[in-house]
Amino acid sequence: MEKNLKVEKVQGAALLEGPFWDEEQMCLLCVDILNNKLIAYDVEKQSTEEVILEANVTSVILDQDHSIFLSLRDKWGLFDKAGKFVKPLVYLENMKPSMRFNDGKVDPYGRFWLGTMSEDDNRGEASLYLIDHNGKVTESKKGITISNGLAWNKEGTMMYTIDTPSKKIMSYPFSGKTEVLKGGEVVFDFTDTIGSPDGMTIDENDHLWVALWGGGRVVCIDPQKKKVVDQISLPVTNVTSCTFGDHDFKTLYITTASEGLSEEQRKREPLAGSLFSYRLNVAGAVSRKYKYKR
């Protein structure tokens, strides 16, 4: 295992995803989608708190009041800690049973972006949605299959997206007024790479850190040069997402999955489904909070 790579306490998840760094609590929030779990990992105490919900939970964020917002299969809204349920602000009607919400992230202007995915890999049936400060929903990009990683540059003038089966990172011109994504360009094509792009984040140099499902690593992409400039190898095949955290935002927290592995692979990869961390010399983007107007 790489020198700077550390196995954290969260282990044995089926599909660990959606890492969000809570800088006030020095805590990493994430979800185990298939086990319907919301997980809070206290980095200093190396302890976890888990809540099981009524359905697959696919993303977690905080707002400016430190309230938790979750997406389940077909709804998104405010998490009621006492009742352990989600009060929906967004509900997608008439979704096929094989469709569900997936990855989501807050943009530089405090709005939330949330994508859907086809569990049957039906091409072009999913979309990427924008949820504004008032909870208004706009279908921003159609024709997606598995909406995954999202990131924005420091200036907030460029948005990066991933549709995993396409094996591409796309870029779109962006501003605080952007509601529909237009004029996309390919930033990087993983067609000749082992693994497919899943979740991602961005660092202070505007380099993208991309988890590779089936690729056993996180790669760092320079979107200007359109090439790989760094990588982190992990002792597991299915790497799902990553985000920056710690007191200086120089620790990359990396989520992984045991889902999709054969029994033989699970024996060879006892750490599959663990949370890893990796110390870097570069700081990364904060986990932005949703600016919700109550």
NORLIN-V231101 format. One record per residue. N is the residue number from 1. RES is the residue in three letters. PHI is phi in radians with two decimals (* if undefined). PSI is psi in whole degrees, 0 to 359 (none if undefined). D_FIRST is the distance of its C-alpha to the first C-alpha in whole Angstrom. Layout:
n-><N | N>
res-><RES | RES>
phi-><PHI | PHI>
psi-><PSI | PSI>
d_first-><D_FIRST | D_FIRST>
//
This chain:
n-><1 | 2 | 3 | 4 | 5 | 6 | 7 | 8 | 9 | 10 | 11 | 12 | 13 | 14 | 15 | 16 | 17 | 18 | 19 | 20 | 21 | 22 | 23 | 24 | 25 | 26 | 27 | 28 | 29 | 30 | 31 | 32 | 33 | 34 | 35 | 36 | 37 | 38 | 39 | 40 | 41 | 42 | 43 | 44 | 45 | 46 | 47 | 48 | 49 | 50 | 51 | 52 | 53 | 54 | 55 | 56 | 57 | 58 | 59 | 60 | 61 | 62 | 63 | 64 | 65 | 66 | 67 | 68 | 69 | 70 | 71 | 72 | 73 | 74 | 75 | 76 | 77 | 78 | 79 | 80 | 81 | 82 | 83 | 84 | 85 | 86 | 87 | 88 | 89 | 90 | 91 | 92 | 93 | 94 | 95 | 96 | 97 | 98 | 99 | 100 | 101 | 102 | 103 | 104 | 105 | 106 | 107 | 108 | 109 | 110 | 111 | 112 | 113 | 114 | 115 | 116 | 117 | 118 | 119 | 120 | 121 | 122 | 123 | 124 | 125 | 126 | 127 | 128 | 129 | 130 | 131 | 132 | 133 | 134 | 135 | 136 | 137 | 138 | 139 | 140 | 141 | 142 | 143 | 144 | 145 | 146 | 147 | 148 | 149 | 150 | 151 | 152 | 153 | 154 | 155 | 156 | 157 | 158 | 159 | 160 | 161 | 162 | 163 | 164 | 165 | 166 | 167 | 168 | 169 | 170 | 171 | 172 | 173 | 174 | 175 | 176 | 177 | 178 | 179 | 180 | 181 | 182 | 183 | 184 | 185 | 186 | 187 | 188 | 189 | 190 | 191 | 192 | 193 | 194 | 195 | 196 | 197 | 198 | 199 | 200 | 201 | 202 | 203 | 204 | 205 | 206 | 207 | 208 | 209 | 210 | 211 | 212 | 213 | 214 | 215 | 216 | 217 | 218 | 219 | 220 | 221 | 222 | 223 | 224 | 225 | 226 | 227 | 228 | 229 | 230 | 231 | 232 | 233 | 234 | 235 | 236 | 237 | 238 | 239 | 240 | 241 | 242 | 243 | 244 | 245 | 246 | 247 | 248 | 249 | 250 | 251 | 252 | 253 | 254 | 255 | 256 | 257 | 258 | 259 | 260 | 261 | 262 | 263 | 264 | 265 | 266 | 267 | 268 | 269 | 270 | 271 | 272 | 273 | 274 | 275 | 276 | 277 | 278 | 279 | 280 | 281 | 282 | 283 | 284 | 285 | 286 | 287 | 288 | 289 | 290 | 291 | 292 | 293 | 294>
res-><MET | GLU | LYS | ASN | LEU | LYS | VAL | GLU | LYS | VAL | GLN | GLY | ALA | ALA | LEU | LEU | GLU | GLY | PRO | PHE | TRP | ASP | GLU | GLU | GLN | MET | CYS | LEU | LEU | CYS | VAL | ASP | ILE | LEU | ASN | ASN | LYS | LEU | ILE | ALA | TYR | ASP | VAL | GLU | LYS | GLN | SER | THR | GLU | GLU | VAL | ILE | LEU | GLU | ALA | ASN | VAL | THR | SER | VAL | ILE | LEU | ASP | GLN | ASP | HIS | SER | ILE | PHE | LEU | SER | LEU | ARG | ASP | LYS | TRP | GLY | LEU | PHE | ASP | LYS | ALA | GLY | LYS | PHE | VAL | LYS | PRO | LEU | VAL | TYR | LEU | GLU | ASN | MET | LYS | PRO | SER | MET | ARG | PHE | ASN | ASP | GLY | LYS | VAL | ASP | PRO | TYR | GLY | ARG | PHE | TRP | LEU | GLY | THR | MET | SER | GLU | ASP | ASP | ASN | ARG | GLY | GLU | ALA | SER | LEU | TYR | LEU | ILE | ASP | HIS | ASN | GLY | LYS | VAL | THR | GLU | SER | LYS | LYS | GLY | ILE | THR | ILE | SER | ASN | GLY | LEU | ALA | TRP | ASN | LYS | GLU | GLY | THR | MET | MET | TYR | THR | ILE | ASP | THR | PRO | SER | LYS | LYS | ILE | MET | SER | TYR | PRO | PHE | SER | GLY | LYS | THR | GLU | VAL | LEU | LYS | GLY | GLY | GLU | VAL | VAL | PHE | ASP | PHE | THR | ASP | THR | ILE | GLY | SER | PRO | ASP | GLY | MET | THR | ILE | ASP | GLU | ASN | ASP | HIS | LEU | TRP | VAL | ALA | LEU | TRP | GLY | GLY | GLY | ARG | VAL | VAL | CYS | ILE | ASP | PRO | GLN | LYS | LYS | LYS | VAL | VAL | ASP | GLN | ILE | SER | LEU | PRO | VAL | THR | ASN | VAL | THR | SER | CYS | THR | PHE | GLY | ASP | HIS | ASP | PHE | LYS | THR | LEU | TYR | ILE | THR | THR | ALA | SER | GLU | GLY | LEU | SER | GLU | GLU | GLN | ARG | LYS | ARG | GLU | PRO | LEU | ALA | GLY | SER | LEU | PHE | SER | TYR | ARG | LEU | ASN | VAL | ALA | GLY | ALA | VAL | SER | ARG | LYS | TYR | LYS | TYR | LYS | ARG>
phi-><* | -1.06 | -1.00 | -1.50 | -1.52 | -2.25 | -1.55 | -1.50 | -1.29 | -1.21 | -2.46 | 1.38 | -1.30 | -1.33 | -2.52 | -1.31 | -2.65 | 1.00 | -1.12 | -2.38 | -1.57 | -1.65 | -1.24 | -1.23 | -1.69 | 0.88 | -2.39 | -1.80 | -1.67 | -2.74 | -2.29 | -1.87 | -0.96 | -1.29 | -1.72 | 1.04 | -1.91 | -1.75 | -2.16 | -2.01 | -1.94 | -1.42 | -1.14 | -1.23 | -1.49 | 0.93 | -2.22 | -2.13 | -2.16 | -2.15 | -2.21 | -1.71 | -1.79 | -1.40 | -2.67 | -0.93 | -1.86 | -1.96 | -2.70 | -2.46 | -2.49 | -2.00 | -1.90 | -1.15 | -1.68 | 1.20 | -1.38 | -1.70 | -2.04 | -2.21 | -1.89 | -1.82 | -1.06 | -2.26 | -2.53 | -2.46 | 3.11 | -1.45 | -1.46 | -1.62 | -1.09 | -1.18 | -1.52 | 0.98 | -2.48 | -1.83 | -1.49 | -1.23 | -1.81 | -2.26 | -2.42 | -1.63 | -1.46 | 1.07 | -1.33 | -1.11 | -1.01 | -1.54 | -1.84 | -2.72 | -1.16 | -2.35 | -1.35 | -2.62 | -2.76 | -1.56 | -1.47 | -1.09 | -1.86 | 1.44 | -1.72 | -1.86 | -1.97 | -2.47 | -1.84 | -1.95 | -2.64 | -1.72 | -1.24 | -1.62 | 1.05 | -1.31 | -1.13 | 1.36 | -1.61 | -1.71 | -2.53 | -2.00 | -2.02 | -1.88 | -1.99 | -1.41 | -1.10 | -1.70 | 1.54 | -1.26 | -1.87 | -2.18 | -1.38 | -1.60 | -2.62 | -1.72 | 1.32 | -1.70 | -1.89 | -2.34 | -1.26 | -2.31 | -0.90 | -2.32 | -2.79 | -2.35 | -1.29 | -1.06 | -1.34 | 1.26 | -1.85 | -2.49 | -1.99 | -1.98 | -2.35 | -2.26 | -1.96 | -0.87 | -1.12 | -1.25 | 1.04 | -2.30 | -1.76 | -1.92 | -2.14 | -2.40 | -1.02 | -2.55 | -2.72 | -1.19 | -1.76 | -1.14 | -2.14 | -2.09 | -1.44 | -2.40 | 1.20 | -1.26 | -2.25 | -1.35 | -1.55 | -2.69 | -1.99 | -1.66 | -0.95 | -1.67 | -1.94 | -1.27 | 1.78 | -2.15 | -1.17 | -2.08 | -1.40 | -2.71 | -2.47 | -2.44 | -1.84 | -1.18 | -1.65 | 1.08 | -1.66 | -1.62 | -1.86 | -2.11 | -1.38 | -1.91 | -1.20 | 1.44 | -1.96 | 1.15 | -2.86 | -1.96 | -1.96 | -1.84 | -1.92 | -1.53 | -1.21 | -1.32 | -1.53 | 0.99 | -2.57 | -1.34 | -2.01 | -2.88 | -2.77 | -2.16 | -1.56 | -2.10 | -1.48 | -2.41 | -1.40 | -1.70 | -1.74 | -1.88 | -2.89 | -2.81 | -2.68 | -1.56 | -2.81 | 1.38 | -1.15 | -1.99 | 1.00 | -1.90 | -1.81 | -1.66 | -1.62 | -2.16 | -1.71 | -2.44 | -2.44 | -1.70 | -1.06 | 1.52 | -1.75 | -1.32 | -1.04 | -1.15 | -1.14 | -1.09 | -1.16 | -1.37 | -2.17 | -1.11 | -1.64 | -1.06 | 1.59 | -1.62 | -1.69 | -1.99 | -2.33 | -2.51 | -1.43 | -2.10 | -1.61 | -2.10 | -1.55 | -2.13 | -1.22 | -1.30 | -1.43 | -1.21 | -1.75 | -1.27 | -1.62 | -1.63 | -1.61 | -1.34>
psi-><145 | 149 | 315 | 359 | 132 | 140 | 122 | 182 | 331 | 115 | 158 | 18 | 153 | 309 | 79 | 129 | 177 | 43 | 135 | 123 | 120 | 98 | 335 | 321 | 358 | 53 | 142 | 123 | 141 | 177 | 148 | 95 | 307 | 339 | 10 | 34 | 138 | 129 | 132 | 121 | 114 | 110 | 318 | 318 | 345 | 47 | 154 | 149 | 130 | 142 | 131 | 128 | 179 | 350 | 175 | 128 | 126 | 340 | 155 | 136 | 169 | 159 | 184 | 342 | 9 | 21 | 151 | 132 | 134 | 150 | 134 | 200 | 313 | 12 | 160 | 138 | 197 | 130 | 125 | 106 | 320 | 313 | 349 | 46 | 168 | 124 | 107 | 134 | 333 | 132 | 122 | 112 | 158 | 27 | 139 | 152 | 334 | 2 | 145 | 164 | 157 | 240 | 150 | 153 | 153 | 135 | 174 | 349 | 11 | 14 | 155 | 134 | 132 | 127 | 165 | 173 | 155 | 119 | 342 | 4 | 34 | 115 | 133 | 10 | 349 | 171 | 167 | 130 | 148 | 130 | 114 | 187 | 337 | 0 | 8 | 137 | 133 | 131 | 107 | 331 | 122 | 177 | 23 | 157 | 307 | 97 | 126 | 236 | 141 | 142 | 159 | 148 | 170 | 323 | 347 | 24 | 358 | 134 | 137 | 136 | 158 | 131 | 102 | 310 | 339 | 339 | 32 | 149 | 129 | 152 | 147 | 139 | 143 | 150 | 179 | 349 | 355 | 126 | 327 | 131 | 127 | 157 | 41 | 147 | 149 | 123 | 317 | 139 | 120 | 15 | 320 | 18 | 144 | 123 | 162 | 143 | 135 | 245 | 161 | 165 | 185 | 148 | 183 | 345 | 9 | 31 | 141 | 132 | 117 | 125 | 136 | 108 | 124 | 1 | 350 | 25 | 169 | 131 | 148 | 123 | 130 | 108 | 340 | 316 | 348 | 48 | 161 | 128 | 350 | 164 | 156 | 121 | 139 | 156 | 28 | 154 | 313 | 100 | 129 | 320 | 177 | 155 | 157 | 147 | 202 | 178 | 333 | 5 | 32 | 8 | 126 | 118 | 130 | 125 | 151 | 176 | 149 | 345 | 143 | 1 | 147 | 167 | 322 | 319 | 322 | 324 | 323 | 340 | 71 | 343 | 2 | 133 | 9 | 162 | 129 | 160 | 153 | 124 | 131 | 167 | 359 | 144 | 157 | 182 | 147 | 160 | 104 | 151 | 146 | 129 | 90 | 125 | 102 | none>
d_first-><0 | 4 | 6 | 9 | 7 | 9 | 10 | 14 | 17 | 18 | 16 | 18 | 20 | 21 | 21 | 20 | 21 | 24 | 22 | 25 | 24 | 27 | 28 | 31 | 29 | 26 | 25 | 23 | 25 | 23 | 25 | 24 | 26 | 27 | 27 | 30 | 28 | 28 | 25 | 25 | 22 | 23 | 21 | 23 | 24 | 20 | 23 | 24 | 27 | 28 | 31 | 32 | 34 | 37 | 35 | 31 | 30 | 29 | 29 | 29 | 31 | 33 | 36 | 38 | 39 | 36 | 37 | 34 | 35 | 33 | 34 | 34 | 35 | 38 | 39 | 38 | 39 | 39 | 37 | 39 | 38 | 40 | 41 | 38 | 39 | 39 | 42 | 42 | 43 | 42 | 43 | 42 | 45 | 46 | 42 | 41 | 40 | 37 | 36 | 35 | 33 | 30 | 28 | 30 | 30 | 33 | 34 | 35 | 38 | 37 | 38 | 36 | 34 | 34 | 33 | 34 | 32 | 34 | 32 | 34 | 33 | 36 | 36 | 38 | 39 | 37 | 37 | 36 | 38 | 39 | 40 | 42 | 43 | 46 | 44 | 45 | 43 | 43 | 42 | 40 | 39 | 40 | 39 | 35 | 33 | 30 | 30 | 27 | 25 | 28 | 28 | 31 | 31 | 32 | 36 | 36 | 37 | 35 | 33 | 30 | 30 | 28 | 29 | 26 | 28 | 30 | 26 | 28 | 28 | 31 | 33 | 36 | 39 | 39 | 41 | 42 | 44 | 42 | 43 | 42 | 40 | 41 | 41 | 37 | 35 | 32 | 30 | 27 | 27 | 24 | 26 | 25 | 21 | 19 | 19 | 22 | 22 | 22 | 22 | 22 | 22 | 24 | 23 | 26 | 26 | 27 | 24 | 23 | 19 | 19 | 17 | 17 | 18 | 17 | 15 | 12 | 12 | 14 | 16 | 18 | 22 | 25 | 28 | 30 | 29 | 28 | 24 | 21 | 20 | 16 | 13 | 10 | 8 | 7 | 7 | 10 | 13 | 16 | 15 | 18 | 19 | 18 | 20 | 20 | 21 | 21 | 24 | 24 | 22 | 19 | 17 | 16 | 16 | 14 | 16 | 15 | 17 | 18 | 21 | 22 | 20 | 22 | 22 | 20 | 17 | 17 | 17 | 14 | 12 | 13 | 11 | 13 | 16 | 14 | 14 | 11 | 12 | 11 | 14 | 16 | 19 | 21 | 22 | 23 | 26 | 27 | 27 | 31 | 33 | 36 | 40 | 42 | 45 | 47>
//
